[in-house]
Amino acid sequence: MRRSSEVGMLLIALCAISWAISSPSLAFSYTLNIFGNANMDDTIDELDIAYLEDVIAGRSPATEMADANLDGIVDEKDIEQVKRLIDGTGEQISLKAYTIYEEAVNVTIPMPVESIVVLNLACAESVRGINAQDMVVGVGSSLVEGPNRDFFPEMAGLPTVGKWSEPDIEAIISLNPDIVIADLRTPDPERLEDKLEGTGITVLRMGFTYPDYSLSEIMALGYILDRKDDARELNNLAGRCLDLIEERVSSIAESERPRVYPIYYTSADLWKTGSNGSIVDMLCSLAGGENIAHDLTGGTGGMYPTVDPEWVVQENPQIIFTWSSPGGYSQSNDTAMRELWTEIVQAPELSQVEAAKDQRVHLMTTEITSRPRWFVGLSYLAKWFYPERFPDLDPEAIHREYLERFQGLEYRGIFVYP
């Protein structure tokens, strides 16, 4: 499905010329949270062996990831485990996985992993993004319902295991996968981990949507599914976007950054937003904007409060955007997005707000904000916030490369307006 045509790759490369940076390495760094990554960089290699030798000799301090086999001691056994992680012969791999509400948990997965069940859209997209879709033996029902069938055509015929939020445990057990990849928060462990205890099926929770650790999750998934090179390629695409944007917005003074009101559009509600800790707040900050709701609390996880229209008027944002508007891969026209845009611009409550008066209102779908391709949404935000600083940034070209090169799909759909 992927990387099947030299001509296609040439077209992708040509599309990317307008925004890509020539750089030998990524400035945007992350830590690979796999035990064995002793030097705490973004990979496991011979440098980790050298660092472990220094730890054992007393020349360097033990890091959080130095205990590769999780036996509580840093010794020669950890060096042997790192060697197995490097050559792919290890019997297990351990990582620190995150959840939304709880502390990070250590998860150990028997290797090799040959079959997986994916429960939600972001997990499935990430698995296919690193070219491991052939390992999927079962999916959450949302992947094969409605317009999602267009985005995951190769998974439409796979067995379903209930909703991503309410999985059918008996269906999962009947497929006997090595691992189940689930959302960070939903379903509760009582509905998944506890019910699979003793079956030999490991649950791995990953989000793939939060900019602060999405790259680390993608790389960890590459190690778990033996797709390290594919994971690194995908991270390089995201990293190029991040590097370019960081380079150009980092020098902008706080006083010169646009004041932004992000809308989580649900059922014609224009007053639900995202605050500190939310995906949208992270995207807004990375793009160089000042989220007027940053310090608020409320809603799910305390990160999605509902505000009063009067408060928005008082804060007087210069830019408004939604990160959950109508649209998507299966849409062929922008009618629904255009109607929502008009509703926002002409909302009586916003008539005195600078963003509405200047028509600096922008819409995006969750497909490019709350999915593994969040960096596409980030690119649009940077372009909207600072059009004069990003004349060469082409978010559509980035999205096209992602869909064609990493998802094996033709580029189509409506994702932003205007």
LINDA-V813233 format. One line per field, one symbol per residue. psi: psi as a letter, one per 30 degrees, with the letter a starting at -180 (. if undefined). A space follows every 10 residues. Layout:
# LINDA-V813233
psi->???
This chain:
# LINDA-V813233
psi->ekhfkeeeee eeeeefeffl kjkflkfjll kjhkkfiegh bgljafeeee eeeeeefgfl kklegeiegh gfkjafeeee eeeeeefggk flkkljklle fllkkkkkkk llkfklkkel eeeeeeeefg hgfffkfllk fffgkbffee fhefffglkl halefiljee eeeffhlelk klleekllef fdeeffkffg kkkjklegfj ffgeeeeeee eeeeghheee eeeeeeeeee eeeeeeefff fklefgkkkk jkkjjkhgjg gkakakflee eeeeeefglj jfgeglllak ggfilklkee eeeefikfkk llghllaaef kflgeeeeee eeeeegkefg fgkeeeefhi kkkllffgeh lfhffeeeee eeeeeieffh fgkieeeeee eeeeeffhll klljflk.
